[in-house]
Amino acid sequence: MPVPPEGAPCWADAMFDDIEEAKRFYGDVLGWTFGESSSEFGDYTQAYARGRAVAAVVPPMPGQEGSSQWCLYFAARDAAATADRIRDHGGELLMEPMRVGDLGTMCLARDPGGVVFGLWQAGTHEGFEAMAEPGAYCWAEVFTREPEKSDAFFPAVFSYRSRRLEDETDFRIYDLGERSVLGRMRMTDDFPPEVPPYINVYFTVADCDEAVSRALRRGGVLRFGPMDTPFGRFAAISDPQGADFSVIDVTATTGEMPKITDVD
């Protein structure tokens, strides 16, 4: 795949206390296979769908045990310059831009509402080798209790155009050029107060219900769905170590697409 443009989602990874359990779970639910762990980079282990890199799992850094969550990375042409824009618009850098061998440069940040995300400036590792195919990433949504902060921050940092779904109470879509790349959802009272803001990552599956069944057999927890939508049949799941994600069958679409309008 070509190097994604600035601001496009380009990679996802997650920290797990029990890497072998994570590999068993996602191998069963999403059909992933895994490469060799890289001791040079903290036992970082890439996941593959049909032989193409789609994500990675990694043990936690000291002091971060017990906090499994998926992290979405956005492409940056110049990670240092993008990091400056993050600061300028009220974000916080959790990890300054750091060179990762010849693979690229990474950075971790938090938006003003508490949403954690990453930057990736590609070197030899350009990011997702597949998207919107079974086992691969296809979509993500910012879940936040302070949507006005995310709505000001992300378009300012990545030059997104913001639009809204007319049928939803408070849902935005961020576009990069003509392509929709990210959603933003207000967290309601249905979310327990201890659940922090986060980016919910969607992985494509061939059959949503079967993927949910496999997840539950492996100790996952069904949070929502399965539900039919014009975008596909999807469900929200927590894996056995607490990382939240969604699965979606993009071929099983139901109903008419909602009207989407520009935000003034």
N, C-alpha and C positions, 0 to 999 in steps of 0.2 A: 504494500500500500504506500502511496506517496506520503511525505511528511505532512501532517495536518497543519492547518493554518493557526495562527496565534489565537488562543482562546478556545480552540476545539478540544473536547475531551479526547485524551490520547492514551491513557493507561489507568489501571486500577490495581491496587494491592491491599493486603490486609495482614495485620499482625495476629498471630495465634500462639497461645501458650503451648498447645499441643499440635504441632505441625502435622504429625502423622494422622491424627484424627481429622484435621482439616482436609488433608489430601483424600482420605477415605470418603468423607462426606461429599465434597465437591466432585470427586471422581465419580461417585454414584449418581448424584443429582444432576450434574451438568455434563457428565461424560468426559471430564478432563483427564489428561495424563500429565505427568510432571517430569521436568528435567532434573539434572543433578543440582544439589544445593551448592551455592557458591560461598565457600568459607571466607573468601577474600572480601565479600560484601555481606557479612553477617548471616550466612546461610540462606540468602535470598534464593527462592526456588520458583522458577517460571512454570505456569500452567499452560497447557496446549489443548486446543480443540481441533481435531482432525489435522494435527501436526503443525498448527500455527499458533503463535504466542498470543494469549488473550488476557492474561492476568498474572499475578504472582502472590505467593504467601511467604511470610517471614516471621521468625521468632521475635518477641517483643524486646525492645531495648530495656536495659536495667531501669526499674522503677515504673515501667509501663505494663507490667503483667496484669492480666485480668481485664483488659480493656479492648477486646477485639472489635474492630469496626473496619468497614471498607473505606478506602481513601481513593478519591477520584483525582486524577492529574489533568491539568490543562496545558496545552502546548504553548511554549514560549520561544520566540526567536532569540531573545536575550533575557535570560532569567533574572539577571541583576537589574535590568531596566524595568521589568515587570514587577519585581520585588519593590522597587522604588514607588511605582504607582500604587501598589497595595498599601504601603505606609501612607502615601499622600492622601488616600481616600479612607483612612480610618481603620485599615486592617492591621493585623499583627503578624509578624514573622515568627514562627515557631522554630524554624531551621533556616538559617541563611543559605543562599545558593551554594551548593556543594558539588564539586566535580566528582563523578562516579567513574573513575577510570576513563576509558575512551567511550563508555556507553552514553554519557551525556551529563547534564547538570540538573540536580533536583533542588527543590525548595518546598518547605511546608509552611502553610499560612492559615490564618483564621480571619473570617470576615467580621465586621463590627457586631453582628448578631450571634457570633459564636460558632459558625460553621467552618469546620476544618477541611482544607483541600490542599492539593499539591500543584507544583509547576514542574514541567519537564522540558528541558531544552535538549533536543535530540542530538546524539552523537551517532555511534554505530547502532544504538538501539532506538528505533524510530517510533516505537509504541505498538498499539494494537496491529497485529497482522491479519485480523479478521474482525468484522463487525456485523451485527444484525444477522448472524448465522447461528445455528444451534451451538450452544456453549460459549458464545461470544457476547461481549458487551453490545448494548444497543441504545440505551437511554439512561438518564439520571435526573433526579429532582432534588432541589434544595428544600429541606424541611426545616422551617425556622419559625420561632415565636415572634420575631421582629421583622416581618417581611419588608417593611419600608426601608430597613437598613440594607438588606440584600438587594433590593430593587435599585437602590442608589449605587451600591458598591460594584456589583458584577458588571453592569453595563459601562461604568466608568473605567474599570480596569481592563476589560477585554473588548470594548467597543461593540457590545451587543445592542441590538434593537429589542425593545421590550414590547410584548403584545399580551393580551389577556383573552382567556376563554370566556365568552359571554354567558355560558350556561353554568359556570362555576362561581362560587362566592368569592374566592380569593386565590386564583391560580394564574401565574404568569408563565409565559414562554419567552426565552431569550434566544434570539436569532443571530447568527453570524453570517452576514451576507444574506443569501436566500435560503439558508439551511437553519432549521431549528435544532439547537444543540443542547438545551438545558431547560428544565422546568423549575418553577418555584412554588411551593405549597406552604400555606400557613398551617402551623401545627395547632390543632384544636385541643380542647380539654380531654379528648380521648387519649392523648399521649400523657402518660404519667409524668409528673414534674421532674422526676429524676432522669428522664430520657433527655440527653442534650440535643441541640440542633445537629443535623448531619445531612450528608448527601446520600440519598437512596439510589443505589446502582441497580439497573435492570440487566439481567442476562437472558439471552434468547434461548428458548427451548422448543422442541418439536411438538410437545404435548404438555400443556400447563398442568393438567390434572395428574398426569403420570409423574411429573417432576415433583409436585406437592406430595404425592404418595411416597415417593422415594425419600424426600426430605423428612417426612414424619417418621418413616421406618428407621431412619438414621438418627433420630433424636431431635430433629428440628421442631420449631414451633410455628404454627400457622397464625399469622397476625391479621390477615385480611384476604378475602377471596376464597377460591378463584372467582373472578368477575369478568363478564363480557363487556367490551367497550369497542368503540370504532377503531381504536388503535391496536386491539388484540385482546386475547384472554390472558389475564395476569393474576398473580397472587403475591402477597408480601409475606416473607418468611424470616425468622431468626434461626441462625444455625446453632448447633449445640453449645458453641462457645460465646454466643450472644451477638454475633455480627449480623446486622440486618441487611437484607437484599431482597430483590423481587425477581420473579421469573415471568416471562411473557412469550406467548405464542403469537407472533405478529401476523400469521396467516389466518388466524381465527378471529376475524373482525366482525363486529355486530353493530348495526345502527348507523345513523348518519354522523358524519364528522361535525363537531360543534363549530360555531362561527367564532372566528378569531379576529380581534380588532387591535389596531395599534393603540398604544398608550400615549396620551398627550404629554 
